[in-house]
Amino acid sequence: MKSGKVYLIGAGPGAPDLLTLRAYRLLQQADILLYDRLVDPEVIDYAVKAEKIFVGKNKGDDMQKRQERIFALMIGHAQAGRTVVRLKGGDPFVFGRGGEELMVLAEAGVQGEVVPGVTSCVSAPESALIPVTYRGISASFGVFAGQPGTRKPAYIDWEAAARIGTAVFLMGVERLETIVGKLLEHGRDAQTPVALIERGTLPGQKVATGTLADIVERAAHIAAPATIVVGEVVTVRERLLQLQQFAAEDQWVAAG
């Protein structure tokens, strides 16, 4: 029997047209599609001939049992000679357990390949006109998990997060108050600009801005999934919005 293969594919930050061409081609070839909760339905439909299996995790689930089921599905279908696509939001290797899944496949003797995706840690801020680096403002950025790990709940280096030019937190909106408190505790200035971007790159995107001193109140209407950006780069958004508004007004006057 011909051996199958598993592709760990990043679906990108949300918008279907940000999927890579390679990912699109492989989705059309898939026999089995294992997809996560945050993947857009349009992207799922690209797998025209695949059996589609939802493997997303929800609050309250036994995460380890869910993950073990994913391992078993990938290995079982590949050993049966099928082409398997494991479709993840964002990029498989950015808080997506892609490294673990690839390791499990290798240990089982199953061929696996990673297909990178556009990660929301950069694209969500971009969609809100916030660069994670900007000459003269920030020459570095770090990406941190907003949710604590099940094995090492205190694994975030808060000193590094408080010190780095731009700190980006994924999956952290429900712990915003804790994140703010930790950054202040480790020396980040209370007047540091902060932005939260909900549904980045998608229709209905929402953006809340403020400072560490007031962002918890200002972002009360923001819900998951959302990306948190901490740093002076957030001020670039306001300047760009002003300039774009001025440009639009100038064009309207000229057209009139």
Backbone as JSON, one array per atom type, in Angstrom:
{
  "sequence": "MKSGKVYLIGAGPGAPDLLTLRAYRLLQQADILLYDRLVDPEVIDYAVKAEKIFVGKNKGDDMQKRQERIFALMIGHAQAGRTVVRLKGGDPFVFGRGGEELMVLAEAGVQGEVVPGVTSCVSAPESALIPVTYRGISASFGVFAGQPGTRKPAYIDWEAAARIGTAVFLMGVERLETIVGKLLEHGRDAQTPVALIERGTLPGQKVATGTLADIVERAAHIAAPATIVVGEVVTVRERLLQLQQFAAEDQWVAAG",
  "N": [[0.84, -1.2, 0.0], [0.47, 2.22, -0.83], [2.1, 4.71, 1.02], [0.69, 7.32, 3.0], [0.57, 10.92, 3.53], [1.04, 13.7, 5.71], [0.08, 17.05, 5.8], [0.82, 19.91, 7.51], [-0.83, 22.75, 7.64], [-0.88, 26.26, 7.55], [-3.58, 28.4, 7.91], [-3.64, 31.09, 7.87], [-4.44, 34.49, 9.04], [-7.19, 34.83, 9.04], [-8.8, 36.11, 6.93], [-9.91, 34.68, 3.91], [-8.56, 35.15, 1.46], [-5.96, 35.53, 2.16], [-4.75, 33.15, 2.38], [-2.08, 30.98, 1.41], [-0.88, 30.24, -1.94], [0.21, 27.72, -2.2], [-0.92, 26.36, -0.05], [-3.6, 26.4, -0.86], [-3.51, 24.8, -3.18], [-2.78, 22.3, -2.07], [-4.93, 21.8, -0.38], [-6.91, 21.24, -2.25], [-6.09, 18.79, -3.09], [-6.42, 17.12, -0.97], [-7.37, 14.17, 0.84], [-8.33, 13.81, 3.37], [-9.45, 16.2, 5.68], [-8.53, 17.88, 8.49], [-9.65, 20.23, 10.58], [-9.44, 23.38, 12.36], [-11.14, 25.47, 14.85], [-11.05, 28.24, 14.21], [-10.85, 28.53, 11.48], [-11.81, 29.88, 8.38], [-14.98, 29.23, 6.8], [-15.0, 29.33, 3.98], [-12.4, 28.67, 3.26], [-12.28, 26.05, 4.14], [-14.01, 24.9, 2.31], [-12.43, 24.78, 0.06], [-11.22, 22.35, 0.03], [-12.22, 20.24, -1.87], [-12.71, 17.5, -2.37], [-12.31, 16.21, -0.03], [-12.82, 14.31, 3.0], [-14.21, 15.9, 5.69], [-13.23, 16.8, 8.9], [-13.94, 18.09, 11.98], [-11.75, 19.32, 14.39], [-11.38, 21.16, 16.33], [-10.7, 22.93, 19.41], [-12.51, 23.66, 22.37], [-13.46, 25.86, 25.08], [-13.34, 24.32, 28.23], [-13.0, 21.78, 27.3], [-11.21, 18.64, 27.5], [-8.1, 19.16, 26.91], [-5.8, 17.63, 26.4], [-6.81, 15.11, 25.73], [-8.23, 15.8, 23.44], [-6.09, 16.56, 21.8], [-4.68, 14.17, 21.58], [-6.52, 12.69, 20.14], [-6.37, 14.03, 17.7], [-3.72, 13.42, 16.98], [-4.03, 10.64, 16.62], [-5.87, 10.51, 14.49], [-4.45, 11.75, 12.38], [-2.21, 10.04, 12.09], [-3.44, 7.52, 11.69], [-4.99, 7.84, 9.29], [-2.98, 8.58, 7.48], [-1.35, 6.3, 7.52], [-3.08, 4.62, 6.29], [-2.78, 5.31, 3.72], [-3.68, 7.78, 2.82], [-3.91, 11.25, 1.79], [-3.45, 13.73, 4.02], [-4.62, 16.75, 5.34], [-3.85, 18.9, 7.84], [-5.31, 21.54, 9.09], [-4.66, 24.7, 10.3], [-5.33, 27.7, 12.15], [-3.67, 30.81, 11.45], [-0.19, 30.41, 11.67], [1.35, 27.21, 11.63], [3.51, 26.83, 13.39], [3.45, 28.82, 15.27], [2.4, 29.08, 18.28], [0.71, 26.96, 17.71], [0.98, 24.28, 18.15], [2.18, 22.9, 16.18], [4.83, 22.01, 15.97], [4.89, 19.95, 17.88], [3.05, 18.18, 16.76], [4.28, 17.5, 14.33], [6.52, 16.2, 15.35], [5.36, 13.97, 16.61], [4.33, 12.66, 14.37], [6.73, 12.02, 13.03], [7.9, 10.28, 14.9], [6.14, 8.2, 14.67], [6.74, 7.26, 12.23], [5.56, 8.45, 10.06], [5.26, 10.43, 7.18], [5.6, 13.9, 7.22], [4.85, 17.35, 6.52], [5.39, 20.85, 6.72], [3.46, 23.68, 5.95], [3.84, 26.98, 5.71], [1.91, 29.67, 7.2], [0.32, 32.93, 7.05], [0.97, 34.78, 9.84], [-0.99, 35.91, 12.61], [0.19, 37.53, 14.47], [1.6, 39.52, 13.28], [0.07, 40.27, 11.03], [-2.51, 40.97, 11.99], [-2.05, 43.36, 13.59], [-1.08, 44.88, 11.39], [-3.39, 45.1, 9.81], [-4.72, 46.92, 11.28], [-3.31, 49.18, 10.9], [-0.92, 49.27, 12.34], [2.42, 49.0, 12.64], [4.73, 46.47, 13.63], [7.37, 47.02, 13.98], [9.2, 50.08, 13.7], [11.11, 52.55, 12.29], [13.12, 54.4, 14.46], [11.29, 54.23, 16.49], [10.62, 51.55, 17.35], [12.73, 48.81, 17.32], [12.5, 46.16, 17.69], [10.49, 43.25, 18.31], [8.38, 41.12, 20.25], [6.65, 38.01, 20.63], [4.06, 36.71, 22.52], [2.35, 34.17, 24.38], [-0.94, 34.6, 25.29], [-2.52, 33.01, 26.84], [-2.06, 30.87, 29.63], [0.22, 28.1, 29.73], [-0.56, 24.57, 30.02], [1.25, 22.91, 31.25], [3.38, 24.46, 32.15], [2.55, 26.98, 33.78], [3.64, 29.47, 34.39], [5.35, 30.4, 32.4], [5.87, 32.63, 30.82], [8.17, 35.16, 30.07], [8.15, 37.79, 31.79], [9.71, 39.99, 32.35], [11.16, 40.33, 29.99], [9.02, 40.84, 28.26], [8.13, 43.26, 29.24], [10.25, 44.88, 28.67], [10.9, 44.82, 25.94], [10.72, 46.38, 22.66], [8.23, 46.25, 21.15], [5.51, 44.46, 22.26], [3.63, 41.65, 21.55], [0.66, 39.98, 22.14], [-0.98, 36.93, 21.82], [-4.15, 35.32, 21.87], [-5.04, 36.39, 24.3], [-7.05, 38.09, 25.24], [-8.99, 37.55, 27.17], [-7.52, 37.57, 29.43], [-6.63, 40.08, 29.81], [-6.5, 42.02, 31.89], [-4.78, 40.77, 33.71], [-2.45, 40.55, 32.15], [-1.83, 43.27, 31.71], [-1.37, 44.02, 34.38], [0.9, 42.46, 35.0], [2.82, 43.49, 33.23], [3.05, 46.14, 34.15], [3.92, 45.61, 36.73], [6.46, 44.66, 36.2], [7.82, 46.85, 35.31], [6.99, 48.28, 33.01], [5.97, 51.34, 31.58], [3.08, 53.09, 32.67], [1.84, 54.72, 30.85], [2.29, 53.64, 28.4], [1.35, 53.04, 25.06], [-1.39, 50.99, 23.94], [-3.03, 48.53, 21.95], [-5.92, 46.69, 20.97], [-6.94, 44.27, 18.71], [-9.68, 42.96, 17.29], [-10.84, 40.18, 15.45], [-8.96, 40.47, 13.34], [-8.1, 41.4, 10.03], [-10.5, 40.56, 9.01], [-13.97, 41.03, 7.92], [-15.88, 43.23, 9.95], [-13.93, 43.79, 11.74], [-12.63, 45.06, 14.8], [-11.14, 47.71, 16.65], [-9.51, 48.73, 19.55], [-7.96, 51.28, 21.38], [-5.58, 52.61, 23.73], [-3.9, 53.18, 26.81], [-1.63, 51.42, 29.02], [-2.65, 52.17, 31.42], [-5.39, 52.57, 31.08], [-6.51, 50.74, 29.3], [-7.91, 48.37, 29.9], [-10.49, 49.17, 30.6], [-11.18, 50.62, 28.28], [-11.17, 48.66, 26.33], [-13.23, 46.96, 26.86], [-15.31, 46.07, 25.27], [-14.2, 44.42, 23.42], [-13.81, 41.2, 22.05], [-12.72, 37.73, 22.04], [-11.63, 36.11, 18.99], [-8.68, 37.98, 19.53], [-5.94, 40.27, 19.1], [-3.29, 41.57, 21.01], [-1.42, 44.5, 21.23], [1.4, 46.05, 22.49], [3.13, 48.99, 22.97], [5.05, 51.81, 21.67], [4.63, 51.88, 18.96], [1.96, 51.78, 18.46], [1.04, 54.36, 18.3], [1.53, 55.11, 15.71], [-0.64, 54.34, 14.22], [-2.7, 56.24, 14.78], [-1.61, 58.55, 13.66], [-1.42, 57.81, 10.94], [-4.14, 57.42, 10.35], [-5.07, 60.03, 10.62], [-3.64, 61.32, 8.54], [-4.6, 59.91, 6.32], [-7.27, 60.62, 6.41], [-7.06, 63.37, 5.94], [-6.05, 63.26, 3.34], [-8.19, 62.09, 1.98], [-10.13, 64.07, 2.31], [-8.93, 66.14, 0.87], [-9.01, 65.05, -1.7], [-11.75, 64.97, -2.08], [-12.4, 67.68, -2.1], [-10.98, 68.48, -4.37], [-12.29, 66.99, -6.32], [-14.79, 68.12, -6.16]],
  "CA": [[0.0, 0.0, 0.0], [1.2, 3.49, -0.86], [2.0, 5.43, 2.28], [0.13, 8.66, 2.9], [1.38, 12.03, 4.02], [0.29, 14.73, 6.44], [0.52, 18.43, 5.62], [0.39, 20.86, 8.53], [-1.0, 23.96, 6.84], [-1.36, 27.47, 8.19], [-4.68, 29.01, 7.16], [-3.52, 32.54, 7.91], [-5.06, 35.19, 10.16], [-8.65, 34.86, 9.0], [-9.33, 36.39, 5.59], [-9.6, 33.57, 3.01], [-7.64, 35.5, 0.38], [-4.6, 35.56, 2.68], [-4.22, 31.79, 2.29], [-1.04, 30.9, 0.39], [-1.21, 29.44, -3.11], [0.61, 26.34, -1.93], [-1.95, 25.8, 0.82], [-4.8, 26.21, -1.68], [-3.29, 23.63, -4.04], [-2.78, 21.08, -1.27], [-6.3, 21.58, 0.08], [-7.67, 20.61, -3.33], [-5.61, 17.41, -3.25], [-6.57, 16.38, 0.29], [-8.38, 13.13, 1.05], [-8.85, 14.05, 4.72], [-9.18, 17.54, 6.2], [-8.72, 18.08, 9.93], [-9.6, 21.69, 10.66], [-9.62, 24.03, 13.65], [-12.32, 26.31, 15.06], [-10.94, 29.59, 13.67], [-10.65, 28.51, 10.02], [-12.97, 30.4, 7.66], [-15.68, 28.19, 6.03], [-14.61, 29.38, 2.56], [-11.14, 27.93, 3.14], [-12.63, 24.64, 4.29], [-14.64, 24.47, 1.05], [-11.41, 24.56, -0.97], [-10.91, 20.91, 0.04], [-13.45, 19.83, -2.56], [-12.94, 16.06, -2.37], [-11.87, 15.65, 1.25], [-13.68, 14.09, 4.16], [-13.89, 17.02, 6.59], [-13.38, 16.42, 10.3], [-13.65, 19.21, 12.89], [-10.94, 18.9, 15.54], [-11.12, 22.34, 17.14], [-10.81, 22.82, 20.86], [-13.36, 24.66, 22.99], [-13.27, 26.02, 26.52], [-13.93, 23.25, 29.01], [-12.58, 20.48, 26.76], [-9.96, 18.03, 27.96], [-7.22, 19.5, 25.79], [-4.88, 16.55, 26.09], [-7.57, 14.08, 25.01], [-8.49, 16.34, 22.1], [-4.86, 16.52, 21.02], [-4.38, 12.76, 21.31], [-7.41, 12.29, 19.04], [-5.8, 14.59, 16.48], [-2.56, 12.58, 16.65], [-4.5, 9.34, 16.13], [-6.48, 10.7, 13.18], [-3.4, 12.02, 11.4], [-1.4, 8.83, 11.89], [-4.27, 6.45, 11.14], [-5.34, 8.09, 7.89], [-1.76, 8.54, 6.67], [-0.94, 4.9, 7.4], [-4.03, 3.99, 5.36], [-2.42, 5.75, 2.37], [-4.41, 8.99, 2.44], [-3.29, 12.57, 1.92], [-4.13, 14.39, 5.14], [-4.31, 18.15, 5.62], [-4.15, 19.4, 9.19], [-5.44, 22.97, 8.81], [-4.62, 25.47, 11.54], [-5.35, 29.14, 12.01], [-2.36, 31.45, 11.56], [0.95, 29.6, 11.23], [1.4, 26.01, 12.48], [4.59, 26.84, 14.37], [3.29, 29.94, 16.2], [1.39, 28.7, 19.27], [-0.25, 26.07, 17.07], [1.37, 22.9, 18.46], [2.65, 22.26, 14.96], [6.07, 21.29, 16.25], [4.55, 18.7, 18.57], [2.38, 17.27, 15.83], [5.29, 17.0, 13.4], [7.35, 15.26, 16.1], [4.59, 12.74, 16.79], [4.3, 11.99, 13.07], [8.06, 11.46, 12.78], [8.08, 9.14, 15.8], [5.29, 7.11, 14.18], [7.2, 6.88, 10.9], [4.66, 9.04, 9.06], [5.84, 11.6, 6.53], [4.88, 15.15, 7.47], [5.43, 18.56, 5.93], [4.77, 22.09, 7.2], [3.21, 24.74, 4.96], [3.68, 28.18, 6.53], [0.76, 30.55, 7.0], [0.5, 34.3, 7.52], [0.67, 34.77, 11.27], [-1.77, 37.05, 13.08], [0.97, 38.4, 15.35], [2.03, 40.65, 12.45], [-0.98, 40.7, 10.09], [-3.61, 41.66, 12.69], [-1.64, 44.76, 13.76], [-1.02, 45.53, 10.07], [-4.74, 45.42, 9.36], [-5.14, 48.08, 12.08], [-2.32, 50.24, 10.61], [0.1, 49.28, 13.39], [3.61, 48.2, 12.33], [5.34, 45.98, 14.87], [8.62, 47.77, 14.09], [9.14, 51.36, 12.99], [12.41, 53.21, 12.49], [13.11, 55.46, 15.45], [10.31, 53.95, 17.55], [10.83, 50.19, 17.88], [13.57, 47.98, 16.46], [12.34, 44.76, 18.1], [9.17, 42.86, 18.8], [8.29, 39.77, 20.79], [5.31, 37.43, 20.59], [3.84, 35.98, 23.76], [1.06, 33.49, 24.51], [-1.77, 35.24, 26.3], [-3.08, 31.98, 27.71], [-1.0, 30.09, 30.28], [0.36, 26.7, 29.32], [-1.07, 23.62, 31.0], [2.36, 22.27, 31.96], [4.21, 25.48, 32.78], [1.67, 28.14, 33.8], [4.35, 30.74, 34.61], [6.48, 30.34, 31.48], [6.11, 33.89, 30.13], [9.25, 36.0, 30.61], [7.51, 39.11, 31.9], [10.74, 41.03, 32.28], [11.41, 40.55, 28.57], [7.82, 41.44, 27.68], [8.06, 44.66, 29.69], [11.42, 45.61, 28.19], [11.03, 44.81, 24.48], [10.12, 47.53, 21.99], [6.82, 45.97, 20.9], [5.08, 43.16, 22.78], [2.38, 41.19, 20.95], [0.08, 38.85, 22.86], [-2.03, 36.21, 21.12], [-5.07, 34.54, 22.71], [-4.94, 36.93, 25.65], [-8.04, 39.12, 25.56], [-9.69, 37.2, 28.41], [-6.59, 37.78, 30.54], [-6.05, 41.41, 29.59], [-6.19, 42.68, 33.16], [-3.58, 40.11, 34.25], [-1.31, 40.93, 31.31], [-1.51, 44.66, 32.05], [-0.79, 44.04, 35.71], [2.24, 41.89, 34.97], [3.71, 44.43, 32.55], [3.29, 47.24, 35.07], [4.71, 45.06, 37.84], [7.84, 44.46, 35.75], [8.47, 48.1, 34.96], [6.51, 48.99, 31.82], [5.34, 52.6, 31.93], [1.62, 53.05, 32.61], [1.38, 55.49, 29.69], [2.63, 52.93, 27.16], [0.18, 52.8, 24.22], [-1.84, 49.61, 23.76], [-4.16, 48.33, 21.02], [-6.51, 45.36, 20.82], [-7.56, 44.11, 17.4], [-10.58, 41.81, 17.24], [-11.12, 39.7, 14.09], [-8.03, 41.13, 12.44], [-8.15, 41.11, 8.59], [-11.84, 40.08, 8.63], [-15.08, 41.99, 8.04], [-16.29, 43.37, 11.34], [-12.77, 44.03, 12.61], [-12.76, 46.14, 15.78], [-9.87, 48.13, 17.24], [-9.57, 49.59, 20.74], [-6.64, 51.78, 21.75], [-5.47, 53.31, 25.0], [-2.61, 52.97, 27.45], [-1.71, 50.4, 30.06], [-3.42, 52.71, 32.54], [-6.85, 52.6, 30.87], [-6.95, 49.86, 28.21], [-8.88, 47.37, 30.37], [-11.81, 49.81, 30.48], [-11.43, 51.01, 26.89], [-11.31, 47.47, 25.47], [-14.22, 46.06, 27.46], [-16.2, 45.55, 24.23], [-13.44, 43.55, 22.52], [-13.96, 39.78, 22.37], [-11.82, 36.82, 21.35], [-10.17, 36.18, 18.98], [-8.13, 39.33, 19.43], [-4.49, 40.41, 19.25], [-2.91, 42.7, 21.86], [-0.14, 45.12, 20.87], [1.85, 46.99, 23.52], [4.34, 49.69, 22.56], [4.88, 53.12, 21.05], [4.21, 51.74, 17.56], [0.5, 51.98, 18.37], [0.78, 55.76, 17.94], [1.61, 55.25, 14.26], [-2.01, 54.18, 13.71], [-3.44, 57.5, 14.85], [-1.04, 59.48, 12.68], [-1.82, 57.36, 9.61], [-5.57, 57.7, 10.19], [-5.2, 61.47, 10.39], [-3.15, 61.65, 7.21], [-5.52, 59.33, 5.34], [-8.47, 61.45, 6.42], [-6.72, 64.61, 5.25], [-5.93, 62.96, 1.91], [-9.55, 61.86, 1.46], [-10.79, 65.38, 2.25], [-8.32, 66.87, -0.24], [-9.53, 64.48, -2.94], [-13.16, 65.37, -2.2], [-12.39, 69.09, -2.49], [-10.52, 68.55, -5.76], [-13.34, 66.44, -7.18], [-15.91, 69.04, -6.14]],
  "C": [[0.87, 1.25, 0.0], [1.0, 4.23, 0.45], [1.45, 6.83, 2.04], [1.08, 9.7, 3.46], [0.48, 13.03, 4.71], [0.92, 16.09, 6.18], [-0.05, 19.29, 6.75], [0.36, 22.24, 7.87], [-1.52, 25.11, 7.69], [-2.41, 28.14, 7.33], [-4.61, 30.53, 7.15], [-4.37, 33.15, 9.01], [-6.58, 35.23, 10.14], [-9.21, 35.05, 7.61], [-8.94, 35.28, 4.62], [-8.57, 33.9, 1.94], [-6.21, 35.74, 0.87], [-4.0, 34.16, 2.79], [-3.15, 31.75, 1.2], [-1.49, 30.02, -0.78], [-0.87, 27.97, -2.9], [-0.43, 25.65, -1.06], [-3.22, 25.5, 0.02], [-4.67, 24.96, -2.55], [-3.38, 22.33, -3.25], [-4.16, 20.77, -0.71], [-7.13, 20.87, -0.99], [-7.28, 19.15, -3.55], [-5.93, 16.53, -2.05], [-7.66, 15.31, 0.22], [-9.1, 13.35, 2.39], [-8.48, 15.47, 5.14], [-9.53, 17.59, 7.67], [-8.57, 19.57, 10.19], [-9.97, 22.21, 12.05], [-10.83, 24.96, 13.66], [-12.24, 27.64, 14.32], [-10.75, 29.66, 12.16], [-11.94, 28.96, 9.33], [-13.64, 29.29, 6.83], [-15.3, 28.17, 4.55], [-13.32, 28.59, 2.33], [-11.4, 26.43, 3.25], [-13.22, 24.09, 2.98], [-13.64, 24.24, -0.08], [-11.02, 23.08, -1.06], [-12.1, 20.16, -0.56], [-13.74, 18.32, -2.45], [-12.67, 15.41, -1.01], [-13.03, 15.33, 2.18], [-13.26, 15.12, 5.22], [-14.23, 16.65, 8.03], [-12.99, 17.61, 11.18], [-12.9, 18.69, 14.11], [-10.6, 20.08, 16.44], [-11.35, 22.11, 18.61], [-11.66, 23.97, 21.39], [-13.09, 24.73, 24.48], [-14.0, 24.9, 27.26], [-13.56, 21.86, 28.51], [-11.36, 19.96, 27.51], [-8.97, 18.17, 26.81], [-6.29, 18.36, 25.4], [-5.59, 15.43, 25.32], [-7.88, 14.53, 23.59], [-7.25, 16.22, 21.22], [-4.48, 15.08, 20.66], [-5.27, 12.22, 20.19], [-6.88, 12.8, 17.71], [-4.59, 13.76, 16.03], [-3.03, 11.28, 16.0], [-5.11, 9.46, 14.73], [-5.43, 10.92, 12.1], [-2.65, 10.74, 11.07], [-2.22, 7.74, 11.2], [-4.58, 6.64, 9.67], [-4.1, 8.06, 6.99], [-1.28, 7.11, 6.47], [-1.86, 4.11, 6.47], [-3.82, 4.48, 3.93], [-3.08, 7.03, 1.91], [-3.54, 10.24, 2.58], [-4.1, 13.37, 2.94], [-3.67, 15.84, 5.23], [-4.78, 18.48, 7.03], [-4.12, 20.92, 9.09], [-5.59, 23.76, 10.11], [-4.74, 26.96, 11.23], [-3.94, 29.71, 12.15], [-1.27, 30.62, 10.93], [1.09, 28.41, 12.17], [2.43, 26.07, 13.59], [4.54, 28.05, 15.31], [2.11, 29.63, 17.11], [0.32, 27.79, 18.68], [0.01, 24.6, 17.32], [1.83, 22.14, 17.22], [3.93, 21.48, 15.16], [5.82, 19.96, 16.92], [3.94, 17.7, 17.61], [3.36, 16.68, 14.82], [6.19, 15.98, 14.08], [6.64, 13.93, 16.28], [4.52, 11.96, 15.48], [5.64, 11.31, 12.77], [8.3, 10.22, 13.64], [7.26, 7.94, 15.35], [5.7, 6.64, 12.79], [6.32, 7.4, 9.78], [5.3, 10.3, 8.49], [4.97, 12.83, 6.78], [5.6, 16.33, 6.87], [4.66, 19.78, 6.44], [4.63, 23.07, 6.05], [2.92, 26.02, 5.75], [2.4, 28.96, 6.19], [1.09, 31.95, 7.48], [0.06, 34.37, 8.98], [-0.03, 36.05, 11.72], [-0.96, 37.99, 13.96], [1.52, 39.61, 14.6], [0.86, 41.18, 11.61], [-2.15, 41.39, 10.78], [-3.23, 43.11, 13.01], [-1.59, 45.52, 12.44], [-2.39, 45.98, 9.61], [-5.32, 46.6, 10.12], [-4.18, 49.25, 11.92], [-1.28, 50.38, 11.71], [1.27, 48.41, 12.94], [4.23, 47.69, 13.63], [6.75, 46.55, 15.07], [8.47, 49.05, 13.27], [10.42, 52.11, 13.33], [12.27, 54.39, 13.45], [12.14, 55.25, 16.6], [10.55, 52.59, 18.19], [11.61, 49.37, 16.87], [13.46, 46.5, 16.83], [10.89, 44.5, 18.47], [9.22, 41.42, 19.28], [6.85, 39.32, 20.78], [5.14, 36.51, 21.79], [2.45, 35.33, 23.75], [0.26, 34.15, 25.62], [-2.4, 34.27, 27.26], [-1.96, 31.18, 28.34], [-0.96, 28.67, 29.77], [-0.13, 25.77, 30.41], [0.04, 22.99, 31.82], [3.22, 23.27, 32.71], [3.43, 26.79, 32.81], [2.38, 29.47, 33.95], [5.51, 30.89, 33.63], [6.74, 31.64, 30.74], [7.21, 34.66, 30.84], [8.72, 37.43, 30.66], [8.52, 40.25, 31.88], [11.05, 41.36, 30.82], [10.23, 41.25, 27.91], [7.71, 42.92, 28.03], [9.16, 45.51, 29.07], [11.45, 45.77, 26.66], [10.27, 45.97, 23.84], [8.62, 47.37, 21.76], [6.51, 44.57, 21.41], [3.72, 42.82, 22.18], [1.91, 39.96, 21.71], [-1.05, 38.24, 22.03], [-2.86, 35.43, 22.13], [-5.11, 35.08, 24.14], [-6.03, 37.88, 26.07], [-8.76, 38.82, 26.87], [-8.81, 37.39, 29.64], [-5.94, 39.16, 30.45], [-5.64, 42.08, 30.9], [-4.93, 42.09, 33.79], [-2.34, 40.52, 33.47], [-0.87, 42.36, 31.62], [-0.83, 44.74, 33.4], [0.64, 43.52, 35.75], [3.24, 42.84, 34.3], [4.05, 45.61, 33.45], [4.18, 46.8, 36.23], [6.18, 44.94, 37.47], [8.43, 45.7, 35.09], [8.01, 48.81, 33.71], [5.74, 50.23, 32.26], [3.83, 52.54, 31.73], [1.06, 53.79, 31.41], [1.76, 54.86, 28.36], [1.36, 52.67, 26.34], [-0.11, 51.31, 24.04], [-2.98, 49.59, 22.74], [-4.63, 46.89, 21.1], [-7.22, 45.31, 19.49], [-8.38, 42.83, 17.4], [-10.88, 41.46, 15.78], [-10.25, 40.4, 13.06], [-8.06, 40.55, 11.04], [-9.53, 40.7, 8.1], [-12.86, 41.21, 8.63], [-15.54, 42.05, 9.5], [-15.12, 43.55, 12.29], [-13.05, 45.21, 13.53], [-11.38, 46.44, 16.36], [-10.15, 49.02, 18.44], [-8.15, 50.01, 21.08], [-6.72, 52.53, 23.08], [-4.05, 53.19, 25.51], [-2.75, 51.85, 28.47], [-2.57, 50.87, 31.23], [-4.93, 52.59, 32.34], [-7.38, 51.6, 29.86], [-7.97, 48.83, 28.66], [-10.3, 47.92, 30.24], [-12.14, 50.1, 29.02], [-11.71, 49.81, 25.98], [-12.35, 46.49, 26.0], [-15.13, 45.41, 26.42], [-15.5, 44.6, 23.27], [-13.54, 42.09, 22.99], [-12.93, 38.96, 21.6], [-12.45, 36.38, 20.02], [-9.67, 37.61, 18.76], [-6.63, 39.3, 19.68], [-4.21, 41.67, 20.06], [-1.54, 43.2, 21.43], [0.2, 46.17, 21.92], [3.13, 47.66, 23.04], [4.03, 51.0, 21.85], [4.45, 53.04, 19.6], [2.71, 51.96, 17.39], [0.17, 53.41, 17.95], [0.85, 56.0, 16.43], [0.22, 55.17, 13.64], [-2.75, 55.52, 13.67], [-2.93, 58.5, 13.81], [-1.45, 59.1, 11.26], [-3.3, 57.65, 9.35], [-5.8, 59.18, 9.91], [-4.79, 61.85, 8.97], [-4.07, 61.11, 6.12], [-6.81, 60.13, 5.26], [-8.23, 62.76, 5.68], [-6.66, 64.39, 3.74], [-7.3, 62.77, 1.27], [-10.3, 63.18, 1.33], [-10.25, 66.21, 1.09], [-8.87, 66.37, -1.58], [-10.98, 64.9, -3.17], [-13.26, 66.82, -2.66], [-12.01, 69.24, -3.96], [-11.61, 68.06, -6.72], [-14.53, 67.39, -7.26], [-15.67, 70.24, -7.02]]
}
